[in-house]
Amino acid sequence: MNHKNELIPLHGGYRKLRSFQTAQLVYDATVIFCNRFVEKGSRTRDQMIQAARSGVQNIAEGSVASEGGFTERLYRERQKRRQRSE
């Protein structure tokens, strides 16, 4: 089976995850928006940028934490079931 279609792919690095790439786009867009429309040094600007940065960081940390953890065990179990059914 093609692993690209897996709901939970083999661990290959968080930078390849669509969620991480989307979070990076949101972060970049937030910084651009804040630089254009929100007063520099304002609390609102700081909070918006920090929230966007946190999204990126949470995905990265969660991915690293899952290495060899739940995701890998789930994948191995799925493979065993497929082999049994063949």
mmCIF file as gemmi writes it, N, C-alpha and C atoms, coordinates in Angstrom:
data_model
loop_
_atom_site.group_PDB
_atom_site.id
_atom_site.type_symbol
_atom_site.label_atom_id
_atom_site.label_alt_id
_atom_site.label_comp_id
_atom_site.label_asym_id
_atom_site.label_entity_id
_atom_site.label_seq_id
_atom_site.pdbx_PDB_ins_code
_atom_site.Cartn_x
_atom_site.Cartn_y
_atom_site.Cartn_z
_atom_site.occupancy
_atom_site.B_iso_or_equiv
_atom_site.pdbx_formal_charge
_atom_site.auth_seq_id
_atom_site.auth_asym_id
_atom_site.pdbx_PDB_model_num
ATOM 1 N N . MET Axp A 1 ? 0.843 -1.193 0 1 0 ? 1 A 1
ATOM 2 C CA . MET Axp A 1 ? 0 0 0 1 0 ? 1 A 1
ATOM 3 C C . MET Axp A 1 ? 0.883 1.249 0 1 0 ? 1 A 1
ATOM 4 N N . ASN Axp A 2 ? 0.414 2.273 -0.635 1 0 ? 2 A 1
ATOM 5 C CA . ASN Axp A 2 ? 1.135 3.537 -0.711 1 0 ? 2 A 1
ATOM 6 C C . ASN Axp A 2 ? 1.046 4.257 0.634 1 0 ? 2 A 1
ATOM 7 N N . HIS Axp A 3 ? 2.187 4.561 1.253 1 0 ? 3 A 1
ATOM 8 C CA . HIS Axp A 3 ? 2.19 5.181 2.577 1 0 ? 3 A 1
ATOM 9 C C . HIS Axp A 3 ? 1.733 6.636 2.553 1 0 ? 3 A 1
ATOM 10 N N . LYS Axp A 4 ? 1.688 7.27 1.372 1 0 ? 4 A 1
ATOM 11 C CA . LYS Axp A 4 ? 1.216 8.655 1.275 1 0 ? 4 A 1
ATOM 12 C C . LYS Axp A 4 ? -0.245 8.77 1.67 1 0 ? 4 A 1
ATOM 13 N N . ASN Axp A 5 ? -1.002 7.684 1.497 1 0 ? 5 A 1
ATOM 14 C CA . ASN Axp A 5 ? -2.428 7.706 1.797 1 0 ? 5 A 1
ATOM 15 C C . ASN Axp A 5 ? -2.744 7.29 3.228 1 0 ? 5 A 1
ATOM 16 N N . GLU Axp A 6 ? -1.738 6.998 4.02 1 0 ? 6 A 1
ATOM 17 C CA . GLU Axp A 6 ? -1.956 6.582 5.404 1 0 ? 6 A 1
ATOM 18 C C . GLU Axp A 6 ? -2.451 7.758 6.231 1 0 ? 6 A 1
ATOM 19 N N . LEU Axp A 7 ? -3.38 7.489 7.117 1 0 ? 7 A 1
ATOM 20 C CA . LEU Axp A 7 ? -3.861 8.525 8.028 1 0 ? 7 A 1
ATOM 21 C C . LEU Axp A 7 ? -2.73 8.974 8.939 1 0 ? 7 A 1
ATOM 22 N N . ILE Axp A 8 ? -2.004 8.015 9.465 1 0 ? 8 A 1
ATOM 23 C CA . ILE Axp A 8 ? -0.852 8.307 10.312 1 0 ? 8 A 1
ATOM 24 C C . ILE Axp A 8 ? 0.364 7.713 9.626 1 0 ? 8 A 1
ATOM 25 N N . PRO Axp A 9 ? 1.138 8.536 8.917 1 0 ? 9 A 1
ATOM 26 C CA . PRO Axp A 9 ? 2.28 8.017 8.174 1 0 ? 9 A 1
ATOM 27 C C . PRO Axp A 9 ? 3.422 7.609 9.098 1 0 ? 9 A 1
ATOM 28 N N . LEU Axp A 10 ? 4.377 6.848 8.538 1 0 ? 10 A 1
ATOM 29 C CA . LEU Axp A 10 ? 5.591 6.544 9.284 1 0 ? 10 A 1
ATOM 30 C C . LEU Axp A 10 ? 6.26 7.85 9.658 1 0 ? 10 A 1
ATOM 31 N N . HIS Axp A 11 ? 6.96 7.844 10.77 1 0 ? 11 A 1
ATOM 32 C CA . HIS Axp A 11 ? 7.6 9.078 11.208 1 0 ? 11 A 1
ATOM 33 C C . HIS Axp A 11 ? 8.72 9.426 10.247 1 0 ? 11 A 1
ATOM 34 N N . GLY Axp A 12 ? 8.621 10.58 9.639 1 0 ? 12 A 1
ATOM 35 C CA . GLY Axp A 12 ? 9.632 10.987 8.685 1 0 ? 12 A 1
ATOM 36 C C . GLY Axp A 12 ? 10.051 12.417 8.916 1 0 ? 12 A 1
ATOM 37 N N . GLY Axp A 13 ? 9.737 12.951 10.074 1 0 ? 13 A 1
ATOM 38 C CA . GLY Axp A 13 ? 10.084 14.326 10.373 1 0 ? 13 A 1
ATOM 39 C C . GLY Axp A 13 ? 8.863 15.227 10.312 1 0 ? 13 A 1
ATOM 40 N N . TYR Axp A 14 ? 8.753 16.081 11.278 1 0 ? 14 A 1
ATOM 41 C CA . TYR Axp A 14 ? 7.575 16.94 11.379 1 0 ? 14 A 1
ATOM 42 C C . TYR Axp A 14 ? 7.513 17.99 10.284 1 0 ? 14 A 1
ATOM 43 N N . ARG Axp A 15 ? 8.622 18.339 9.68 1 0 ? 15 A 1
ATOM 44 C CA . ARG Axp A 15 ? 8.61 19.37 8.635 1 0 ? 15 A 1
ATOM 45 C C . ARG Axp A 15 ? 7.845 18.937 7.388 1 0 ? 15 A 1
ATOM 46 N N . LYS Axp A 16 ? 7.637 17.637 7.235 1 0 ? 16 A 1
ATOM 47 C CA . LYS Axp A 16 ? 6.882 17.126 6.09 1 0 ? 16 A 1
ATOM 48 C C . LYS Axp A 16 ? 5.377 17.115 6.348 1 0 ? 16 A 1
ATOM 49 N N . LEU Axp A 17 ? 4.972 17.26 7.583 1 0 ? 17 A 1
ATOM 50 C CA . LEU Axp A 17 ? 3.55 17.211 7.922 1 0 ? 17 A 1
ATOM 51 C C . LEU Axp A 17 ? 2.815 18.423 7.369 1 0 ? 17 A 1
ATOM 52 N N . ARG Axp A 18 ? 1.635 18.17 6.807 1 0 ? 18 A 1
ATOM 53 C CA . ARG Axp A 18 ? 0.824 19.286 6.289 1 0 ? 18 A 1
ATOM 54 C C . ARG Axp A 18 ? 0.441 20.249 7.406 1 0 ? 18 A 1
ATOM 55 N N . SER Axp A 19 ? 0.16 19.713 8.564 1 0 ? 19 A 1
ATOM 56 C CA . SER Axp A 19 ? -0.228 20.575 9.683 1 0 ? 19 A 1
ATOM 57 C C . SER Axp A 19 ? 0.913 21.523 10.059 1 0 ? 19 A 1
ATOM 58 N N . PHE Axp A 20 ? 2.141 21.026 10.031 1 0 ? 20 A 1
ATOM 59 C CA . PHE Axp A 20 ? 3.295 21.875 10.344 1 0 ? 20 A 1
ATOM 60 C C . PHE Axp A 20 ? 3.479 22.934 9.268 1 0 ? 20 A 1
ATOM 61 N N . GLN Axp A 21 ? 3.378 22.53 8.008 1 0 ? 21 A 1
ATOM 62 C CA . GLN Axp A 21 ? 3.532 23.479 6.911 1 0 ? 21 A 1
ATOM 63 C C . GLN Axp A 21 ? 2.446 24.55 6.94 1 0 ? 21 A 1
ATOM 64 N N . THR Axp A 22 ? 1.224 24.142 7.268 1 0 ? 22 A 1
ATOM 65 C CA . THR Axp A 22 ? 0.121 25.101 7.371 1 0 ? 22 A 1
ATOM 66 C C . THR Axp A 22 ? 0.348 26.046 8.539 1 0 ? 22 A 1
ATOM 67 N N . ALA Axp A 23 ? 0.805 25.512 9.655 1 0 ? 23 A 1
ATOM 68 C CA . ALA Axp A 23 ? 1.083 26.356 10.824 1 0 ? 23 A 1
ATOM 69 C C . ALA Axp A 23 ? 2.175 27.379 10.508 1 0 ? 23 A 1
ATOM 70 N N . GLN Axp A 24 ? 3.164 26.967 9.732 1 0 ? 24 A 1
ATOM 71 C CA . GLN Axp A 24 ? 4.211 27.914 9.335 1 0 ? 24 A 1
ATOM 72 C C . GLN Axp A 24 ? 3.655 29.023 8.456 1 0 ? 24 A 1
ATOM 73 N N . LEU Axp A 25 ? 2.76 28.652 7.529 1 0 ? 25 A 1
ATOM 74 C CA . LEU Axp A 25 ? 2.124 29.667 6.682 1 0 ? 25 A 1
ATOM 75 C C . LEU Axp A 25 ? 1.307 30.648 7.515 1 0 ? 25 A 1
ATOM 76 N N . VAL Axp A 26 ? 0.571 30.119 8.482 1 0 ? 26 A 1
ATOM 77 C CA . VAL Axp A 26 ? -0.227 30.976 9.368 1 0 ? 26 A 1
ATOM 78 C C . VAL Axp A 26 ? 0.681 31.911 10.154 1 0 ? 26 A 1
ATOM 79 N N . TYR Axp A 27 ? 1.791 31.384 10.643 1 0 ? 27 A 1
ATOM 80 C CA . TYR Axp A 27 ? 2.746 32.217 11.378 1 0 ? 27 A 1
ATOM 81 C C . TYR Axp A 27 ? 3.281 33.339 10.487 1 0 ? 27 A 1
ATOM 82 N N . ASP Axp A 28 ? 3.732 32.973 9.285 1 0 ? 28 A 1
ATOM 83 C CA . ASP Axp A 28 ? 4.273 33.973 8.361 1 0 ? 28 A 1
ATOM 84 C C . ASP Axp A 28 ? 3.233 35.043 8.033 1 0 ? 28 A 1
ATOM 85 N N . ALA Axp A 29 ? 2.002 34.604 7.748 1 0 ? 29 A 1
ATOM 86 C CA . ALA Axp A 29 ? 0.929 35.552 7.428 1 0 ? 29 A 1
ATOM 87 C C . ALA Axp A 29 ? 0.608 36.453 8.623 1 0 ? 29 A 1
ATOM 88 N N . THR Axp A 30 ? 0.645 35.891 9.809 1 0 ? 30 A 1
ATOM 89 C CA . THR Axp A 30 ? 0.374 36.679 11.022 1 0 ? 30 A 1
ATOM 90 C C . THR Axp A 30 ? 1.429 37.76 11.209 1 0 ? 30 A 1
ATOM 91 N N . VAL Axp A 31 ? 2.687 37.414 11.015 1 0 ? 31 A 1
ATOM 92 C CA . VAL Axp A 31 ? 3.772 38.394 11.149 1 0 ? 31 A 1
ATOM 93 C C . VAL Axp A 31 ? 3.607 39.502 10.117 1 0 ? 31 A 1
ATOM 94 N N . ILE Axp A 32 ? 3.314 39.134 8.885 1 0 ? 32 A 1
ATOM 95 C CA . ILE Axp A 32 ? 3.12 40.142 7.831 1 0 ? 32 A 1
ATOM 96 C C . ILE Axp A 32 ? 1.94 41.043 8.168 1 0 ? 32 A 1
ATOM 97 N N . PHE Axp A 33 ? 0.826 40.437 8.59 1 0 ? 33 A 1
ATOM 98 C CA . PHE Axp A 33 ? -0.357 41.211 8.957 1 0 ? 33 A 1
ATOM 99 C C . PHE Axp A 33 ? -0.043 42.181 10.096 1 0 ? 33 A 1
ATOM 100 N N . CYS Axp A 34 ? 0.602 41.664 11.129 1 0 ? 34 A 1
ATOM 101 C CA . CYS Axp A 34 ? 0.904 42.505 12.291 1 0 ? 34 A 1
ATOM 102 C C . CYS Axp A 34 ? 1.863 43.641 11.93 1 0 ? 34 A 1
ATOM 103 N N . ASN Axp A 35 ? 2.84 43.356 11.08 1 0 ? 35 A 1
ATOM 104 C CA . ASN Axp A 35 ? 3.765 44.406 10.665 1 0 ? 35 A 1
ATOM 105 C C . ASN Axp A 35 ? 3.054 45.511 9.896 1 0 ? 35 A 1
ATOM 106 N N . ARG Axp A 36 ? 2.012 45.144 9.164 1 0 ? 36 A 1
ATOM 107 C CA . ARG Axp A 36 ? 1.283 46.13 8.368 1 0 ? 36 A 1
ATOM 108 C C . ARG Axp A 36 ? 0.22 46.891 9.136 1 0 ? 36 A 1
ATOM 109 N N . PHE Axp A 37 ? -0.542 46.168 9.972 1 0 ? 37 A 1
ATOM 110 C CA . PHE Axp A 37 ? -1.766 46.747 10.513 1 0 ? 37 A 1
ATOM 111 C C . PHE Axp A 37 ? -1.816 46.924 12.026 1 0 ? 37 A 1
ATOM 112 N N . VAL Axp A 38 ? -0.923 46.316 12.759 1 0 ? 38 A 1
ATOM 113 C CA . VAL Axp A 38 ? -0.975 46.402 14.222 1 0 ? 38 A 1
ATOM 114 C C . VAL Axp A 38 ? 0.233 47.194 14.704 1 0 ? 38 A 1
ATOM 115 N N . GLU Axp A 39 ? -0.034 48.095 15.626 1 0 ? 39 A 1
ATOM 116 C CA . GLU Axp A 39 ? 1.015 48.979 16.131 1 0 ? 39 A 1
ATOM 117 C C . GLU Axp A 39 ? 2.181 48.187 16.725 1 0 ? 39 A 1
ATOM 118 N N . LYS Axp A 40 ? 3.362 48.557 16.303 1 0 ? 40 A 1
ATOM 119 C CA . LYS Axp A 40 ? 4.569 47.887 16.805 1 0 ? 40 A 1
ATOM 120 C C . LYS Axp A 40 ? 4.678 48.103 18.314 1 0 ? 40 A 1
ATOM 121 N N . GLY Axp A 41 ? 5.057 47.053 19.021 1 0 ? 41 A 1
ATOM 122 C CA . GLY Axp A 41 ? 5.207 47.146 20.47 1 0 ? 41 A 1
ATOM 123 C C . GLY Axp A 41 ? 3.908 46.98 21.244 1 0 ? 41 A 1
ATOM 124 N N . SER Axp A 42 ? 2.783 46.815 20.538 1 0 ? 42 A 1
ATOM 125 C CA . SER Axp A 42 ? 1.508 46.661 21.256 1 0 ? 42 A 1
ATOM 126 C C . SER Axp A 42 ? 1.363 45.244 21.79 1 0 ? 42 A 1
ATOM 127 N N . ARG Axp A 43 ? 0.604 45.131 22.841 1 0 ? 43 A 1
ATOM 128 C CA . ARG Axp A 43 ? 0.361 43.819 23.452 1 0 ? 43 A 1
ATOM 129 C C . ARG Axp A 43 ? -0.373 42.898 22.491 1 0 ? 43 A 1
ATOM 130 N N . THR Axp A 44 ? -1.322 43.45 21.752 1 0 ? 44 A 1
ATOM 131 C CA . THR Axp A 44 ? -2.089 42.66 20.785 1 0 ? 44 A 1
ATOM 132 C C . THR Axp A 44 ? -1.164 42.014 19.757 1 0 ? 44 A 1
ATOM 133 N N . ARG Axp A 45 ? -0.24 42.799 19.23 1 0 ? 45 A 1
ATOM 134 C CA . ARG Axp A 45 ? 0.705 42.305 18.229 1 0 ? 45 A 1
ATOM 135 C C . ARG Axp A 45 ? 1.55 41.169 18.821 1 0 ? 45 A 1
ATOM 136 N N . ASP Axp A 46 ? 2.078 41.392 20.003 1 0 ? 46 A 1
ATOM 137 C CA . ASP Axp A 46 ? 2.904 40.377 20.658 1 0 ? 46 A 1
ATOM 138 C C . ASP Axp A 46 ? 2.13 39.078 20.874 1 0 ? 46 A 1
ATOM 139 N N . GLN Axp A 47 ? 0.869 39.204 21.31 1 0 ? 47 A 1
ATOM 140 C CA . GLN Axp A 47 ? 0.055 38.018 21.569 1 0 ? 47 A 1
ATOM 141 C C . GLN Axp A 47 ? -0.271 37.258 20.288 1 0 ? 47 A 1
ATOM 142 N N . MET Axp A 48 ? -0.568 37.988 19.224 1 0 ? 48 A 1
ATOM 143 C CA . MET Axp A 48 ? -0.891 37.335 17.952 1 0 ? 48 A 1
ATOM 144 C C . MET Axp A 48 ? 0.307 36.56 17.412 1 0 ? 48 A 1
ATOM 145 N N . ILE Axp A 49 ? 1.458 37.184 17.448 1 0 ? 49 A 1
ATOM 146 C CA . ILE Axp A 49 ? 2.66 36.52 16.933 1 0 ? 49 A 1
ATOM 147 C C . ILE Axp A 49 ? 3.045 35.337 17.811 1 0 ? 49 A 1
ATOM 148 N N . GLN Axp A 50 ? 2.929 35.492 19.106 1 0 ? 50 A 1
ATOM 149 C CA . GLN Axp A 50 ? 3.263 34.392 20.019 1 0 ? 50 A 1
ATOM 150 C C . GLN Axp A 50 ? 2.31 33.213 19.836 1 0 ? 50 A 1
ATOM 151 N N . ALA Axp A 51 ? 1.027 33.49 19.631 1 0 ? 51 A 1
ATOM 152 C CA . ALA Axp A 51 ? 0.06 32.408 19.417 1 0 ? 51 A 1
ATOM 153 C C . ALA Axp A 51 ? 0.38 31.631 18.145 1 0 ? 51 A 1
ATOM 154 N N . ALA Axp A 52 ? 0.719 32.344 17.085 1 0 ? 52 A 1
ATOM 155 C CA . ALA Axp A 52 ? 1.076 31.681 15.824 1 0 ? 52 A 1
ATOM 156 C C . ALA Axp A 52 ? 2.36 30.872 15.988 1 0 ? 52 A 1
ATOM 157 N N . ARG Axp A 53 ? 3.327 31.417 16.696 1 0 ? 53 A 1
ATOM 158 C CA . ARG Axp A 53 ? 4.59 30.708 16.945 1 0 ? 53 A 1
ATOM 159 C C . ARG Axp A 53 ? 4.341 29.451 17.77 1 0 ? 53 A 1
ATOM 160 N N . SER Axp A 54 ? 3.438 29.539 18.736 1 0 ? 54 A 1
ATOM 161 C CA . SER Axp A 54 ? 3.123 28.388 19.584 1 0 ? 54 A 1
ATOM 162 C C . SER Axp A 54 ? 2.524 27.252 18.771 1 0 ? 54 A 1
ATOM 163 N N . GLY Axp A 55 ? 1.697 27.573 17.78 1 0 ? 55 A 1
ATOM 164 C CA . GLY Axp A 55 ? 1.114 26.532 16.933 1 0 ? 55 A 1
ATOM 165 C C . GLY Axp A 55 ? 2.186 25.726 16.232 1 0 ? 55 A 1
ATOM 166 N N . VAL Axp A 56 ? 3.164 26.418 15.668 1 0 ? 56 A 1
ATOM 167 C CA . VAL Axp A 56 ? 4.273 25.748 14.984 1 0 ? 56 A 1
ATOM 168 C C . VAL Axp A 56 ? 5.061 24.893 15.977 1 0 ? 56 A 1
ATOM 169 N N . GLN Axp A 57 ? 5.368 25.469 17.112 1 0 ? 57 A 1
ATOM 170 C CA . GLN Axp A 57 ? 6.185 24.78 18.116 1 0 ? 57 A 1
ATOM 171 C C . GLN Axp A 57 ? 5.471 23.558 18.686 1 0 ? 57 A 1
ATOM 172 N N . ASN Axp A 58 ? 4.172 23.65 18.912 1 0 ? 58 A 1
ATOM 173 C CA . ASN Axp A 58 ? 3.419 22.519 19.463 1 0 ? 58 A 1
ATOM 174 C C . ASN Axp A 58 ? 3.425 21.321 18.52 1 0 ? 58 A 1
ATOM 175 N N . ILE Axp A 59 ? 3.295 21.585 17.221 1 0 ? 59 A 1
ATOM 176 C CA . ILE Axp A 59 ? 3.319 20.489 16.256 1 0 ? 59 A 1
ATOM 177 C C . ILE Axp A 59 ? 4.698 19.837 16.243 1 0 ? 59 A 1
ATOM 178 N N . ALA Axp A 60 ? 5.738 20.652 16.247 1 0 ? 60 A 1
ATOM 179 C CA . ALA Axp A 60 ? 7.105 20.123 16.243 1 0 ? 60 A 1
ATOM 180 C C . ALA Axp A 60 ? 7.361 19.284 17.495 1 0 ? 60 A 1
ATOM 181 N N . GLU Axp A 61 ? 6.997 19.794 18.663 1 0 ? 61 A 1
ATOM 182 C CA . GLU Axp A 61 ? 7.23 19.068 19.918 1 0 ? 61 A 1
ATOM 183 C C . GLU Axp A 61 ? 6.408 17.792 19.987 1 0 ? 61 A 1
ATOM 184 N N . GLY Axp A 62 ? 5.156 17.846 19.531 1 0 ? 62 A 1
ATOM 185 C CA . GLY Axp A 62 ? 4.308 16.661 19.549 1 0 ? 62 A 1
ATOM 186 C C . GLY Axp A 62 ? 4.841 15.577 18.632 1 0 ? 62 A 1
ATOM 187 N N . SER Axp A 63 ? 5.37 15.987 17.505 1 0 ? 63 A 1
ATOM 188 C CA . SER Axp A 63 ? 5.929 15.026 16.56 1 0 ? 63 A 1
ATOM 189 C C . SER Axp A 63 ? 7.168 14.351 17.139 1 0 ? 63 A 1
ATOM 190 N N . VAL Axp A 64 ? 8.039 15.124 17.731 1 0 ? 64 A 1
ATOM 191 C CA . VAL Axp A 64 ? 9.252 14.572 18.336 1 0 ? 64 A 1
ATOM 192 C C . VAL Axp A 64 ? 8.887 13.629 19.479 1 0 ? 64 A 1
ATOM 193 N N . ALA Axp A 65 ? 7.882 14.011 20.27 1 0 ? 65 A 1
ATOM 194 C CA . ALA Axp A 65 ? 7.467 13.178 21.399 1 0 ? 65 A 1
ATOM 195 C C . ALA Axp A 65 ? 6.867 11.857 20.935 1 0 ? 65 A 1
ATOM 196 N N . SER Axp A 66 ? 6.298 11.844 19.733 1 0 ? 66 A 1
ATOM 197 C CA . SER Axp A 66 ? 5.644 10.623 19.257 1 0 ? 66 A 1
ATOM 198 C C . SER Axp A 66 ? 6.614 9.635 18.621 1 0 ? 66 A 1
ATOM 199 N N . GLU Axp A 67 ? 7.85 10.045 18.382 1 0 ? 67 A 1
ATOM 200 C CA . GLU Axp A 67 ? 8.828 9.133 17.785 1 0 ? 67 A 1
ATOM 201 C C . GLU Axp A 67 ? 8.946 7.889 18.651 1 0 ? 67 A 1
ATOM 202 N N . GLY Axp A 68 ? 8.735 6.746 18.041 1 0 ? 68 A 1
ATOM 203 C CA . GLY Axp A 68 ? 8.848 5.498 18.784 1 0 ? 68 A 1
ATOM 204 C C . GLY Axp A 68 ? 7.725 5.288 19.772 1 0 ? 68 A 1
ATOM 205 N N . GLY Axp A 69 ? 6.779 6.187 19.769 1 0 ? 69 A 1
ATOM 206 C CA . GLY Axp A 69 ? 5.685 6.113 20.723 1 0 ? 69 A 1
ATOM 207 C C . GLY Axp A 69 ? 4.423 5.561 20.101 1 0 ? 69 A 1
ATOM 208 N N . PHE Axp A 70 ? 3.324 6.166 20.42 1 0 ? 70 A 1
ATOM 209 C CA . PHE Axp A 70 ? 2.007 5.69 20.025 1 0 ? 70 A 1
ATOM 210 C C . PHE Axp A 70 ? 1.889 5.515 18.515 1 0 ? 70 A 1
ATOM 211 N N . THR Axp A 71 ? 2.337 6.476 17.754 1 0 ? 71 A 1
ATOM 212 C CA . THR Axp A 71 ? 2.185 6.431 16.3 1 0 ? 71 A 1
ATOM 213 C C . THR Axp A 71 ? 2.893 5.22 15.712 1 0 ? 71 A 1
ATOM 214 N N . GLU Axp A 72 ? 4.106 4.971 16.132 1 0 ? 72 A 1
ATOM 215 C CA . GLU Axp A 72 ? 4.856 3.83 15.615 1 0 ? 72 A 1
ATOM 216 C C . GLU Axp A 72 ? 4.198 2.512 16.025 1 0 ? 72 A 1
ATOM 217 N N . ARG Axp A 73 ? 3.74 2.423 17.251 1 0 ? 73 A 1
ATOM 218 C CA . ARG Axp A 73 ? 3.072 1.19 17.706 1 0 ? 73 A 1
ATOM 219 C C . ARG Axp A 73 ? 1.798 0.958 16.905 1 0 ? 73 A 1
ATOM 220 N N . LEU Axp A 74 ? 1.048 2.037 16.658 1 0 ? 74 A 1
ATOM 221 C CA . LEU Axp A 74 ? -0.179 1.924 15.887 1 0 ? 74 A 1
ATOM 222 C C . LEU Axp A 74 ? 0.128 1.434 14.469 1 0 ? 74 A 1
ATOM 223 N N . TYR Axp A 75 ? 1.159 1.973 13.863 1 0 ? 75 A 1
ATOM 224 C CA . TYR Axp A 75 ? 1.541 1.559 12.513 1 0 ? 75 A 1
ATOM 225 C C . TYR Axp A 75 ? 1.936 0.085 12.48 1 0 ? 75 A 1
ATOM 226 N N . ARG Axp A 76 ? 2.758 -0.343 13.439 1 0 ? 76 A 1
ATOM 227 C CA . ARG Axp A 76 ? 3.192 -1.749 13.481 1 0 ? 76 A 1
ATOM 228 C C . ARG Axp A 76 ? 1.999 -2.689 13.655 1 0 ? 76 A 1
ATOM 229 N N . GLU Axp A 77 ? 1.072 -2.305 14.515 1 0 ? 77 A 1
ATOM 230 C CA . GLU Axp A 77 ? -0.118 -3.128 14.744 1 0 ? 77 A 1
ATOM 231 C C . GLU Axp A 77 ? -0.959 -3.208 13.475 1 0 ? 77 A 1
ATOM 232 N N . ARG Axp A 78 ? -1.09 -2.126 12.777 1 0 ? 78 A 1
ATOM 233 C CA . ARG Axp A 78 ? -1.832 -2.086 11.521 1 0 ? 78 A 1
ATOM 234 C C . ARG Axp A 78 ? -1.181 -3.016 10.487 1 0 ? 78 A 1
ATOM 235 N N . GLN Axp A 79 ? 0.146 -2.996 10.422 1 0 ? 79 A 1
ATOM 236 C CA . GLN Axp A 79 ? 0.878 -3.861 9.499 1 0 ? 79 A 1
ATOM 237 C C . GLN Axp A 79 ? 0.651 -5.336 9.839 1 0 ? 79 A 1
ATOM 238 N N . LYS Axp A 80 ? 0.67 -5.682 11.112 1 0 ? 80 A 1
ATOM 239 C CA . LYS Axp A 80 ? 0.431 -7.065 11.533 1 0 ? 80 A 1
ATOM 240 C C . LYS Axp A 80 ? -0.96 -7.529 11.097 1 0 ? 80 A 1
ATOM 241 N N . ARG Axp A 81 ? -1.946 -6.673 11.279 1 0 ? 81 A 1
ATOM 242 C CA . ARG Axp A 81 ? -3.321 -7.03 10.896 1 0 ? 81 A 1
ATOM 243 C C . ARG Axp A 81 ? -3.432 -7.248 9.396 1 0 ? 81 A 1
ATOM 244 N N . ARG Axp A 82 ? -2.785 -6.416 8.623 1 0 ? 82 A 1
ATOM 245 C CA . ARG Axp A 82 ? -2.807 -6.574 7.164 1 0 ? 82 A 1
ATOM 246 C C . ARG Axp A 82 ? -2.158 -7.893 6.749 1 0 ? 82 A 1
ATOM 247 N N . GLN Axp A 83 ? -1.057 -8.232 7.376 1 0 ? 83 A 1
ATOM 248 C CA . GLN Axp A 83 ? -0.352 -9.475 7.038 1 0 ? 83 A 1
ATOM 249 C C . GLN Axp A 83 ? -1.222 -10.689 7.368 1 0 ? 83 A 1
ATOM 250 N N . ARG Axp A 84 ? -1.926 -10.62 8.485 1 0 ? 84 A 1
ATOM 251 C CA . ARG Axp A 84 ? -2.794 -11.72 8.882 1 0 ? 84 A 1
ATOM 252 C C . ARG Axp A 84 ? -3.96 -11.895 7.897 1 0 ? 84 A 1
ATOM 253 N N . SER Axp A 85 ? -4.459 -10.79 7.361 1 0 ? 85 A 1
ATOM 254 C CA . SER Axp A 85 ? -5.616 -10.861 6.472 1 0 ? 85 A 1
ATOM 255 C C . SER Axp A 85 ? -5.249 -11.246 5.036 1 0 ? 85 A 1
ATOM 256 N N . GLU Axp A 86 ? -3.978 -11.221 4.705 1 0 ? 86 A 1
ATOM 257 C CA . GLU Axp A 86 ? -3.553 -11.574 3.331 1 0 ? 86 A 1
ATOM 258 C C . GLU Axp A 86 ? -3.466 -13.053 3.118 1 0 ? 86 A 1
